[in-house]
Amino acid sequence: MMKRFFTPPSNSYFLFGPRGTGKSTWIREQYPDALWIDLLDLSQFLQFSASPSLLRDLVLGNPAKKIVVIDEVQKAPQLLSEVHRLIEEDKSLQFILTGSSARKLKREGVDLLAGRAILERMPPFYAGELGSLFSLERALYIGLLPLVIMSKEPEKTLKTYGGLYLKEEVQAEGLVRRLEDFARFLEIVSFSHASLINTSNIANECCLNRKTIESYLQILQDLLLSFHLTVFTKRAQRALSSHPKFYYFDAGVYRSLRPQSILDKPEEISGAVLEGLVAQHLKAWCDAQTQTHNLHFWRTRSGVEVDFIVYGPDLFLAIEVKHSDRIKPSDLKSLLAFKEDYPEATLLFLYRGKERLMKKEILCMPVEEFLLQINPYKRLFETAQKPPHRREEGGDF
């Protein structure tokens, strides 16, 4: 059992994350005596879907069990009304509600417990959670998904991961009309990983209309398989791009879905994988903060781009990532351009080299060192301690 950075709250909470991030495994270790309802179990799913009031009977019939786990709650969202009522009646009860999709909860507009449960997230492993077991080279090939890392056959597990989602989430929930179109889309959109999203181009490649592609992109986000970054526009002094950037949630999942051929340049894929690995760490860190920190990128209409902007009440960090062990003057131009507009920003250049170097107010740092020091309970890029996770009251999906 790998120790996670996550520290649970003492009251009821949602714990959301993609399949395979270890939510259920962690909860079983943390709460071995909890009353457990597994909605992936077909018999339990059918029982509670047909009769949500059965939850109340079960809880009242086990008065010694004060912790109740409902695994994959999105499968039977009507249970949330019963959870709400039970919490109101007995303040000593704690419900832990896991999920790998917010789509059904949003679509049906169900009761999200009116602020009585906190929203928490469990991402793939942080590099720092693995510590000495972390290998950058390995992470760039298989990612950091616990399901994959802990598997005896990680490559094989990773190859079947996309199919698992297609069968158990997309097809089972009837999210799309034609599963083969969505499977094709998963491959085509992988070429947009770490790049601007151009829905018209994706639609042409998939032979589908733009509205369908937009709905598919939303499904990926709702299933927690991807996230988008918007352009940083505060106090903008230049004409900026309006398109967001797309990332799969895990570098290994991206690599497994990205079709490869003899015409591919290895550095193109490796660069996107490395950028995605940094992105997933930054996204997880921002999601976990007590005070809101936002993750953006910066790109001008003329094509000058900084990969990541981390912006919050106590942090303003511009980060450029390069899959190279050397630093060329041209690599630093985008950061210097950003500094002209935002002199308050701290500049960081991450690369595959081994040395920390200071060049023109830019700290150049080995990317592996940076990833290993990221901890949601510490300030990003500093040693000062941070308060515990941000608590998002009401469950904003």
QUIZI-V633643 format. One line per field, one symbol per residue. ss: DSSP state (H for helix, E for strand, - for the rest). psi: psi as a letter, one per 30 degrees, with the letter a starting at -180 (. if undefined). Layout:
ss=???
psi=???
This chain:
ss=------------EEEE------HHHHHHHH----EEEE---HHHHHHHHH---HHHHHHH------EEEEE-HHHH--HHHHHHHHHHH----EEEEEE---HHHHHH----HHH--EEEE-----HHHHHHH--HHHHHHH---HHHH----HHHHHHHHHHHHHHHHHH-------HHHHHHHHHHHHHHE-EE--HHHHHHHH---HHHHHHHHHHHHH---EEEE-E--------E----EEEE--HHHHHHH--------HHHHHHHHHHHHHHHHHHHHHH-----EEEEEEEE----EEEEEEEE--EEEEEEE-------HHHHHHHHHHHHH----EEEEEE-----EEE--EEEEEHHHHHH-----E------E------EE----
psi=jkklfkkllfaklkjkllkgfgeeeeeeeeifglkkjjffjeeeeeefeeifffeeeeeffiffjfkkkjkhffeifffeeeeeeeeefjffkkkjjllgkfeeeeefhljhghgfkkjlkjllklefefbffkjeeeefefagkeeeefkfieeeeeefeeeeeeefeeeefhflejeeeeeeeeeeffffkglkkjeeeeeeefhlleeeeeeeeeeeeeggfllkklkjgkhkflkllfkllkklfkeeeeeffjkklffkkefeeeeeeeeeeeeeeeeeeeffkekkkkkalkklffgkkkekjjkafgkjkkkkkkikgljlefffeeeeeeeefiffkkkkkklgafkkkjjhgkjkkkeeeeeffkkfglkkglfkklllkkjjkfij.
